[in-house]
Amino acid sequence: MAATTATTTAVAVIRDWRGWPTVTRALWRRSLRFRTLTITLLLTSTAILITCVTMALIIQNDLFESRKKEALEDAARSVNQAQTTLDATALGDDPAALRELWESVQEDLGRNSTADGLAGFRINVDEEAVSLSGFTAGLSANNISPALRTRVVKFDDWQSWQSASLDVDGRAVPGIIVGQQLQVPEAGPFEVYFAYDLANADNTLTFVQRTLWIAGIGLVAIVAAISFVVLRTVSTPIVEAAETSARLASGDLGVRIDVHGEDEIATLGRSFNAMADSIESQIKELGELSLVQQRFVSDVSHELRTPLTTIRLAADMLNDQREEFDPTTARTTELLHTQVQRFETLLSDLLEISRYDAGSVQLELEATSLAHLAEDIIEQMQPLADGRGSELRLVAPGGYSPVEMDPRRVRRVLRNLIGNAIEHGEGRPIVVTVDSNQHAVAAGVRDFGLGMDPADAERVFDRFWRADPSRQRTIGGTGLGLSIALGDATLHGGTLGVWSQLGVGTNFVLTLPRRGDAADGPSPIPLEPQEPMSEIGDATQPIQLADLPADLFDRGSIE
């Protein structure tokens, strides 16, 4: 089944040629074997191409030079023999005998040379000389260039030649024409030309070039095969090491590399396995230590609950009767009551953290409107905000449709975010925004207080961390609230982000997915605020749900 799927995928990729560049770029980035093989083939092909072209040019030049040399020697020998015959024959003043001798010389020229064509033309230098006609035998005057004839006429003791295209049996073939002068007694000099067919040399050159190309392609294929085998031998252990390290990083601590041989790859494998053994041992030790710490925190928290409950009851009783005490005792009773409450909150947070660390937290999902939750929390936190001089404002263009969530945990997150905004808002307005899209619902809490620098904002979710340790807290808190809030958001498959700037304020955004285990797509509320404080105005006044249409939640238009 897997092989069929892979084959189908490969065929689809081959058919969709427009996706080849993307696939090639992906292979180039991700595959060392593909990258190395490609570079090897490119360099090898370039080297073989240069070698084949160079050899073809050298062979072509050698063949031509060799054939040209043979043609020149053959033409010179024929002309010399004809000149010897002419010079050795005593004719006297008999024109008829000269013409008969000239015809005989023409036959000797054709018989003594291997030329495929002959031609002779008289050079008119003396009008009183015996008139002899020229001749052609398979070579037309049209094939001879004026430049060649000029050179032959000008230099009586030189051979001249030219490359030409000859007509042999109705087809054009490459050839060479050699010309020089022949001195005829009583008649004057003649231009004599020999045409030599180079078709055999051209066929030989074509065969050699074809052989070189076939050999070059074969060499590239052989190099590709050898490179593939070598790369496979070298890269397979590397790929196995990469896959093993990925599995080790994903948590499979028992995975190891199969080691064979004693070479460098085997040494690398043994070193990797030794490192994996060490990591597994240390992780197990750390896990056991963490489990002991979690169990210790959980046990201590549980054990402290009973005496703490007794202390809290006693503190509540004393606090209820503090008006009967003297001022010093009454103040002491009030401080005791406050710190016992804080201690109880700290124990609850520690228990919650220990549950997160142990992975034993379970969500109790209900279809809940995030906008309704935000309105309830704002109503609960209003007295606290009034005491700090801050105004709570709600902007809720969406988020009314019910979404599966744990309302208790989401309430705790919103309560923590709004409480922090009141604490650090410097008495300025606090804007709570609720919105949604097709992917998620989100709630943002924006204050316009002192803000934080980027380094502090990165650590704001750390346990027991405070941006300004010297600053006195007036609302209380354990230093674990934001860490627990982040855990609640993650447990829902959502996110909790923070944006802050010194002198501008802070914005927290809680995003929860509508469905599934993780939010898919952008958050309905941007993390970085889009409007300054001066533009908030009356647009952020709380929206009264009583004024909304009765069928609002059925239409889903607000979403």
N, C-alpha and C positions, 0 to 999 in steps of 0.2 A: 504493500500500500504506500509506504514512504517513497519507494523507488518510483512508483507511478506518479506520485505527486511531484517529485523532483523533476521527472522527465517532462511532465506537463508544464511546469514552471519554466524550464529551460526552453521548451518549444515556444511558449508565449513570449519570452524575452527575445528569442531569435526573430520571431515574426514582427514584433514591435521594434523595428529598427530605430525609431526615433528615441527610444530609451537607451540605446547603446552608449551614447556619451556619458549618461548618468551612471550606468552600470560600470563602465570602464573607470570613471573617476572614483567610484566607490571601491572597486577592486584595487586600484592604484594606492589608495590610502590605507586599505585594511589588510591587503595580502602581500606579505614580503615575498612569497614564492612568485606571484604574478608580476610584481615589480622587478624582481631580479631576472626572471625569465624574459620579460619584455626588453629590459636594458641589454641583456646578453644577445638576444636575437637582433636587436637594432644595430648594435656595434658589430656583431658578426656579419650581418647582411651588408652593412656599409663597407666593411673590410673586404669581403668577398666581391662585392660589386666593383670596388676600386681595382682589385686585383684582376678580375675578369676583363674589365674595360681596358686596363693597361696592357694585359697580355694580348687582347684582340687587336689593339692598335699596333703593338710591336710586331705581331705576326702579319698583320695587313701590310705594314711598311716593308717587312722583310720579303714577303711574297712579291710585292710590287717591284722592289728594287732588284730582286733576283730575276724576275721576268723581264724587266727593263734591260738589265745587263745582257741577258741572252739575246734580246731583240737587237740591241746595239751591235753586239759582236757578230750576229748573223748578218745584219745588213752591211756592216763594214766588210765582212769576208766576201759577200756576194759582189759588192761594188769593186773591191780590190781585184777579184778574179776577172770581172768584166773589164776593168781598166787595163789589166795586164794583157788581156786578149786584144783589146783595141790598140794598145801601144806596140804589140809584137807583130801586128799584121801590116805588111807593106802594100798599100793600095795604089799608090801613084795618084794619077788624076782621073781615075775611073769612078764617076758618081754611082754607077749601077753596082759596082762591087762594094762601095761603101754602104749603100742601102741594104744589100744582102748581108753584109757583116753586121749592120745595126739590127736587123731582124734576128740574126743568130745570137747577138748579145742579149736581146730581150728574152729569148728563150732560155739562155743560160742564167739570167737573173732569176727567172721563175723557178728553174730547176735546181739552182745551187742554194736557194734560200728557203726557209720554212715559213715565209710570210703568207698570209691569207689574202693579200691584195697587193698589187703593184701599180705604179703610175709614174710616167715620165713626161716632163715638159721641157721644151727647148727654151734656153735663155737667149734672147735675141741681142747679140752683142756685135755681130758682123754681118752686114747684108750681102757681102760677096762670098760668104761661106756656102757650102753645099746644103741644100734644104733637106732636112730630115724631119719627119713628123714624130710627135710624141706618142705615147701609148697609155692605155689603162687596162688593168686586168683585176677586176674585183674591187677597185678603189676609185671612188669618184672624186673629182676635184672639189666638190662641195664639202667633202669631209676634211679637207686640208684647210687650216685657218690661214688667213693672210699673214699673220705674224710669223708662222712657221715658214712659209714660202719666202718671206722677206729675209729671214735669218739664213736660209739655205742659199739664196742668191747672193747675199752679202758676204758670206764666209765660204770660200771655195774649198777649204781644207778642214771644215768642221762638220761633225754630225749634229743634227738638231732633232728634237723629238717633241711630241705633244701627246697628252691623253685625249682620247676621242671615243665617241660612241659609234660603233660600227654596225652596219646592217647585215646580219647573217641569217639567211633563210627567212627574211621578213620580220625578224625580231632584233631589237637593239641590244647589243652586248658591249661591255667595256673593252677597250683596246688601246693600242699605242701605235703612233705613226712615226717612223724614223725617216728623215730625209737628209740627203747630201748630194754634192755635185759629182757628175761623171763627165770627164773630158773626152769628147769624140773628135778624132782628127778630121780636119777639113770641114767640120760642121759646127764646132764650138761646144760650149758646156751645156749639159742637161741637168734638170732637177729630177732626181730619182727618189721615189717615196715607197716605203715598205709598210704595210699595215699588218699588225699582229693581234690576233684575237686572244684576249685575256679571260675568256669565259671559264676555262678550266681553273685558273687561279682564283676567279671569283667564287666558283663552286667550292673550291677547297677552303677559301676563307669563310664562306657561309657554314660549311660543315664544322670548321674549327670553332666558329663563334657559337653555333648551336650546341656543340659539345661542351664548350666552356659554361654556357648558361645552364645546361642540364646539370653539369658537375657542380656549379655554384649553388643551384637550388637544392641539389642532393646534399651538399655540405651543410647548408643552412638547416635542412631537416635533420641531418645527423647531429649537428650541434644542439638543435632544439631538444632532440631525444636525450642526448647525453646530459644536457643542462637540467632537463626535467628529472631525470633519474638522480643526478647528484643533488639537486635542490630538494627533491623528495626525501632523499636519505638524510640530508642535513636538517631540513625544516620540519620534518615529522616530529622529531623529539622536541623541537621548539614549540610547535603547535600543541603537543601534548602537555608541555610545561605550562603554556599559557592557559589551556583549558583547566588544568589541574589547579593552577593558582587562582583562576576565577571561581572554581568550585570551593576552594579553600576560603576565599574572601566572602563567599555567600554563606558560609557557616558549616560547610561539610569538612570538619576538622580531621576526619579519618582518611581522606583521599591522599594517595601517594603516587609518585611517578614510577613506572616499571623501568628498572635499570638493567641494561645488558652491556656486557663488555667492560673494558678498562680505559676507553679513550676519554677525550675531553668532555664529550656529551654525557658519558656515564658519570664522570666526576661531578658535572653540573647537577645531574639528577640526584646523586647521593647527597650533595650539599643541600639541594632543595628539600629532600626528604628529612634531612637532619633539622633544617630550619622549621619545617612543618611540625616535626615532633616537639621541638622546643616551644613553638607558638601554641600548640595544642596543650602542652603541659602547663604553660603559664596561664592560658585562658581558663583552663579547668581550675587552677588555683585561685585565679581572680574571681571566677564564678562561685566557687565555694566560699571565698571570703565575702563576696557580695551577698550571697545567700545568708551567711551568718549575720552580716550587718543588718540585712533586711529583717531577719527573724528577731534580732536583738531590738531593733527599733519598734517592731510590731509588738513584741512581748513587753517591752518596757512601757509602751503606750497603753497597752491593755492593763498592765499591772498598776499603772498610775491612775487609771480611770476611777477605781474604787476610792482610794484616799482622796482623790481630787473632788469626787462627788461630795464626800463628807465635808471637805474644806469649803466647797462652793456653797453648800447649804448653810454652814456656819457663817460664811462671809455674807450671804444674803440676809440671814437673820440679824447679824450685827449692823448691816447697812440699813435695814428697815428701822432699826432703833437708834440710828446715829444722832437724831435730834435730841435724844435724852443724854448724850455724852457731852463732855466739855469740848471746846473747839479742836483742840489738838487730837483727842481721841477720835472725834468725828471725822477729821480729815484723814487720819490713819485708817479708819474703817472704810472710808470711801476709796482710798488708794488700794487697800487690800481687795476690795470687791472688784475693782477694775482690773487689777493684775491677775486675779484668779480667773476672770472671764477670758483674758488674753491667753492665759496658760491653757485653758480648756480648748480654745480655738487652735492653739499651736498643736495640742495633742491630736485634735481631729485632722488637722492638715498633715501631720506626720503619719497618721494611720492611712490617709488617702495616698500619700506619696509611696508608702510601703506597698500598698495594693498595686499602684502603677508599676513599681519596680518588680513586683512578683508576677505581673501580668495576669492578675486575677480580677480586673475590673470588668464589669459587665454593664452594657447599656440597657436601660429600660425605655424602649422606644414608644413614643406616642405621636399621633398626628397633631402637631401644635403650630400655631401661628406665631412667627417670630416677632411680628409687629405687636401682637397682644402681650407677649412676654416683656418686650421693651417698655411698653406703656405701664405694665404692672411694676416693673423695677423702678421706673422713674417716679411713680407715685410713692413707692416705699422709701426711696432715697431723697424725696423732696425736703423733708424736715432737716436732714443732714446738710443738704445743699443750702437751704435757707440759713442755717446756722453759720455757714462759711461765707455767705453773701454771694453765692453763685446761682445763676438761673439755668435750670435744665430746660432745654428745648428739644423737641422731637420733629424730625423730618422723615416722613414715612410714605414715599410714593409707591412702595411695593412691599412685599413680604407678608401679605395677609393670608394667602392660601396656606393651609396646613401642610407641614412637611414632617416626615418621620425624624424625630429627635428625642433625646432624653431631656425633658423640660427642667428637671432639677439641676442637672449639670449646666445647661445653657443659662439658667437663671443665675447660677453661681458665677459663671464667666461674666455676664453682663453686670452683676452686682460688684464684682471685683474691679472691672474696668471703669465703671461710673464712680466707684469709691475712690479709685486712684486719681481720676480726673478732678473730683472735688478736693482731694487732698493737695494736688499740685496745680490747681487751676487759678490760684491767686485771686479768687473772688470774681473771676470773669465768667461769661456765659459758657455753658457746656452744651454742645450739639450732639444729639444721638440720632444717627441716620439709619434707617432700615430700608432696604431695597432688594430687588430680586431680578433674575432673568431666567432663561429656559434651563440653565444649568444649576444654579445655586441661589441661596438666599444669604444675605449678609447684613451685619449690624456694625456700624462704625461709631466710635466714641471719640469726639474731638474736643480738646481743651485748648485754651489760649494762654497757658501759664508760661513758666520759665523754659520748658522744653529741655532737651538733652542733646549732647553732641553725638556724632555717629558712633564713636567708640562705646559710649554708655548705652546707646540704643541696641547695639549688638548683644549686650549682656543683660538686658532687662528681664529676660526669662530665666536667668540663672537662679538657683536656689539661694535664699538668704542674701541676695545681692541688693544693694541700695546705691543709687546714683550719688547721694550725698549723705554719708554715714553720720555726719555731725548734725544733720537737720532733725529736729524733733518731730515725731509723728503725733498728730493730734487725734487721728481717727483710730489708730491702732494698727494691727496688721502683724503678720508673722514672717514676712519675706518669702512665703511659699505660694502666695495667691496667684501670681502670674505664671509660675511654673505649673501649678495645677490647672490653670485656665488653658495653657498650651496643651497639656495632656488631654483635657476634655475635648478640645477642638480636634486634635489628632485622632482621638478615639472615634469621633464621628466621621472621620475621613475628610475633615476640613482643614482650614488653616487659620492661624492667628498671627497677623503681621503688625508691625509698628513702624510709624514714620514720626520723626521728631527733629526739631531744629531749635537751637538756642534762641531765646527771645521771641519765638513764634508760637510754640506750643507742640502738642503731641496728638497723634491720631492712631488709634487702635482699630483694626478691622477684623471682625470674626466672619469667616465664610464657611457655610455648611452646604454640602451637596444636596440636591433634591432627591437623588436616587443613586444607588451604587455605593461603593466603598470609598470613592475619592471624587473630588470636584473636577469636572471636565470643562475647561474653558475659563475665561477671565471672571474675576469677581465683579458683582454688580456695583460695588463701591470701590473707587480707586484708592490705593493706599496713600498716595500723596494728595492732599486736599487741592481742589481746583480753584477755590475762592478764598481771598483773604478775609480777615476779621471784619473789615469795614463793609464788606458786601453781604454779611449774614443778614442783618436787619430783621424785618418782620417776617421774612420768608421762612424762618425756622420756628415759628410759633407752633406749639403742639397741635396735632390734628385730632379733633374730637371724633371718636368712632361713632358716637351717637348721631352725628350729622351725615354719616355716609349712607348711601342707598342700601336698602335691605337685601337686595340681590347681588350686592357687590362681590361677595365671596363665591357665588356660583358662576359669575361671568368670567372672572379671572382677568378682567381688563386692566386692573391696577398693576398686575404683574408686569 
